[in-house]
């Protein structure tokens, strides 16, 4: 996404992804997969996928394409913050390949259905089923002062025998008729 500046120079518009026609529709690599870089100057390096940027067709791989990030420095409430740190930069989706768990080599992926009807990823070279990684277990938070306790949430407060909405409406209607008749 480029736009012409007033002087005639081209500048890049930040925050925009690729056009919908250029995006990859079927992503076979997900967060948590073990991948290997197959093209570029980092060819041969292996790592775990930390982040998938679907709008830009890129993935962030742990320990691959590490760049030095700079902080200009500025004053915060405590002290002046400046310096640099190292972080992984995204690389294009087509430059990485999923690792086959049987022989630890990069492989191509296809999808097949099991007897139960579940869609699974399968290595084209060896035919091994490659499971999607499980999400990390979520940490249970303690209830705060404004949180509703689980005992209160699970308590049944509606009784079908006495508080059926249709029966109540009919009962109230009869009461009104009886009171107006007097």
N, C-alpha and C positions, 0 to 999 in steps of 0.2 A: 504494500500500500504506500504509494508515493504521491506527493503533491508538489506542484511548482511553487516555489517561494516568490516573493515580489521581485527580487533582483534577477530571477531567472534560474536560480539554482534549485536542484531537486532536494527535498528533504523528506525523511521518512516519518510517517505518522505512527506514533507509538500507541500501544494498547489495542490495535486492531489485529485480528488473526488473519488467516488465509480466507480467500473466497470459498464459499461452500463447494464449488466444483473442484477445488484443489485439495480439499480435506480427504483423509483416508476414511472410508466408511466402515470397514471391518477391521478392528484392532485386535490382533492376535497376541499382543504383548500387553500385560497388565501390571499394575503396581505389585512389587514383591517377586517378580520373575527373575531368574538368573539368565543374563544375556551376555553375549560376547560381541565386541566391536569387530565388524568384518571389513569396513572401509575406513580410510582416513589415516592420519598420523598416529592415532591411538589403536591401530589395528592389532587384534589379538588380546586386548585387555578384557577381563571379565569382571562383572559386578552385578549388584542387585538393583533393580529399577526402583528409584525412590519416588519418582513423580512422572505422570503422563500428562503432557500438554496437548490435548486433542485438537485444539483450535489452531495450533501451529505445527502439527505433525512432528512433535519432538518428544524425547524422553530424557529424563535426568537419571544417570547411572552412577551408583556409588563408586567413588575413587577414579572415575574416568572423566577426562576433560576438565580437570581442576584448574581454575583460574584465580588470579589474585584480585580481590575486590578492595577498593579504596574508599575511605571515609574522609571527606574534606575537613572535617573538624568543625565543631560548633559548640556553643556553650549549652549545657543542660543545667538542671538545678544543682547537681552535685559537683560536676567538674567538666573540663573541656574534653570532648571525645574526638579523637582522631587516630588515624592509623590504617591498618589493612588487615584482611583476613582472607582465607582461602575457601572457595565454595565450588561445587560442581556446576558446570554450565550445561544447558541442554544440547543434545545432538540429534540429528535427524533420525526419524523412525527407520528409514531404509538402510541406515548404516549399522544397525544392530540386528542380531539374530538370536533367537531363543536357544538355550543349551539343552540338548537331549540328556536326560538324567542317567541313561544307561551307559553311555560312553563319553560323556562330558564334552561333546563336540557340538558346534552350531548346526542347527537343522531347520528345515522348512516345516511349516505347520499346515495341517488340514483339519477339518472338523468332521466328526462322524457321530452317529447316534448309537447308544448302547441298547441292550435288550429292554431296559426299563424306560427307554425313551429320553434319556438324558443326553444333552449335547456335550461332547468332550473334545479336547484338542489332542491330535495324534501326530506323532513325528512321521514325516513322509519316508524317511530313510529306514527307520527301524520298526515303525508301526507301534511304538510304545505310547501309551496314554499319558499325557502330561496334564496333571491336575492343576487347576488354578490355585494360587497360594491363598491360604486362609487369612482373613483380616486379623490384625492384632487384637487380643482380648481387651475389651473396654474396661476401664477401671470404674468400680462402683464408687459413687460419691456419697458422702454422708448427707443426710437431710439437713437443710438449713432452717432458719427460723420461719421462712415464708413458704417452705415446701410442704405439700400435703403428705401425710404419712401413708404408707402402703396399706395399713390396716383399715384406714378410713376410706381409701379408694376402693378396696375390694369388698367392703361391707355392702350387703344387699339392702336397699332402702325402698324398693318397690315391691308391693305384694299384689299379685294378680287377683286374688280373691276379693280383697276389699277396695283396692284402688285401681281397678280397671277403668281406664279413661272413658270408654263407651258406657259402662254401667253407671259411672259417676255422673256423666252428662244426662243420662236418662233419669237418674234419681233426682238431680237438681231440677230438671224440667218438671217432674211430677210434684216436687215440693212447691215450686212457683205456682203451678196450677191449683194446688190445694190451698195455698195461702191467698190467692186472688179470689177463689170461690167463696171464702168466708166473708 
